[in-house]
Amino acid sequence: IMDTTLYGGLPYYFYSGQYITFEDTPIIPITYEKVTDLQINMVSTYSNGPLADLSIWLWDFNTGTWQILDDLIWGANSIPDPARFVSAYGTVRMKLEGMSAQGTSVDKIGISLEVER
């Protein structure tokens, strides 16, 4: 975890304006020629369908800026143009922010990366 305004661990409860920023790096360093797929899997016991009450950004390593992801759903999401969101070491940085005063529960955040060597 790089930065957060949340209290406690999983499940995370996001209320309006609360956020978490983290990075995920493979334990065993990888070398690759091309990123072929990046998936974000969002799991909540209480939510399904469109991911309307959370904003999700990925760090674009090419531009050095956060890029918001639109039209995500609860479950698996394949990210378009995935290579820009993966560092040379396989790191992915992610930021989630709550958008609802009622709060949103997140049980699990999964990141899957597929590369060609």
NORRA-V284019 format. One record per pair of residues at least 4 apart in sequence whose C-alpha atoms are under 8 Angstrom apart, sorted by sequence separation. I is the first residue (numbers start at 1). GAP is how many residues later the second one is. D is the distance in whole Angstrom. If there is no record, write none. Layout:
I/GAP/D
I/GAP/D
This chain:
8/4/7
14/4/6
26/4/7
43/4/8
44/4/7
60/4/6
61/4/7
73/4/7
82/4/7
86/4/5
87/4/5
99/4/8
100/4/7
14/5/7
59/5/7
60/5/5
72/5/6
86/5/5
87/5/7
98/5/7
6/6/7
59/6/6
60/6/6
86/6/5
98/6/7
6/7/7
59/7/5
60/7/6
85/7/6
6/8/7
58/8/6
59/8/6
85/8/8
57/9/6
58/9/5
57/10/5
58/10/7
57/11/4
58/11/7
6/12/6
56/12/6
57/12/6
5/13/5
6/13/7
55/13/7
56/13/6
4/14/8
5/14/6
6/14/7
55/14/8
4/15/6
5/15/7
4/16/4
3/17/6
4/17/6
2/18/8
3/18/5
1/19/7
2/19/5
3/19/7
1/20/6
2/20/5
51/20/7
1/21/4
2/21/7
50/21/7
51/21/6
1/22/7
50/22/6
51/22/5
62/22/6
50/23/4
51/23/6
61/23/6
62/23/8
49/24/5
50/24/6
60/24/5
61/24/6
48/25/7
49/25/6
60/25/5
61/25/7
48/26/5
59/26/6
60/26/8
61/26/6
47/27/7
48/27/8
58/27/6
44/30/7
42/31/8
43/31/6
42/32/5
43/32/6
41/33/7
42/33/5
59/33/7
41/34/5
42/34/7
58/34/7
59/34/5
40/35/8
41/35/4
58/35/6
59/35/6
40/36/6
41/36/6
58/36/5
39/37/6
40/37/5
57/37/6
58/37/6
39/38/5
40/38/7
56/38/7
57/38/5
39/39/4
40/39/7
56/39/6
57/39/7
14/40/8
38/40/6
39/40/6
56/40/5
37/41/7
38/41/6
55/41/6
56/41/7
37/42/7
54/42/7
55/42/5
54/43/6
55/43/7
38/44/6
54/44/5
55/44/7
37/45/6
53/45/6
54/45/5
36/46/7
53/46/5
54/46/8
35/47/7
36/47/8
52/47/8
53/47/6
35/48/5
34/49/7
53/50/8
54/50/7
35/51/8
53/51/7
31/57/8
31/58/7
47/58/8
30/59/6
46/59/7
29/60/6
30/60/7
45/60/8
29/61/8
44/61/6
45/61/8
44/62/5
45/62/7
26/63/8
43/63/6
44/63/5
25/64/7
26/64/6
42/64/7
43/64/6
44/64/7
25/65/6
26/65/7
42/65/8
43/65/5
25/66/4
42/66/6
43/66/6
24/67/6
25/67/7
41/67/8
42/67/5
23/68/7
24/68/5
41/68/6
42/68/6
23/69/6
24/69/6
40/69/7
41/69/5
23/70/4
40/70/6
41/70/6
22/71/6
23/71/6
39/71/8
40/71/5
21/72/7
22/72/6
39/72/6
40/72/7
21/73/6
22/73/7
38/73/7
39/73/5
21/74/4
38/74/6
39/74/7
20/75/6
21/75/7
37/75/8
38/75/5
19/76/7
20/76/5
37/76/6
38/76/6
19/77/5
20/77/7
36/77/8
37/77/5
19/78/4
35/78/8
36/78/6
37/78/7
18/79/6
19/79/6
35/79/6
36/79/5
17/80/6
18/80/5
35/80/4
36/80/7
16/81/7
17/81/5
34/81/6
35/81/6
16/82/5
17/82/6
33/82/7
34/82/5
14/83/7
15/83/5
16/83/4
32/83/6
33/83/6
34/83/7
14/84/5
15/84/7
16/84/5
32/84/6
33/84/5
14/85/8
15/85/6
16/85/5
32/85/4
14/86/8
15/86/5
31/86/7
15/87/7
16/87/7
24/87/8
15/88/4
14/89/5
15/89/7
13/90/6
14/90/5
13/91/5
14/91/6
13/92/5
14/92/8
12/93/6
13/93/6
11/94/6
12/94/5
11/95/5
12/95/7
10/96/7
11/96/4
10/97/6
11/97/7
10/98/7
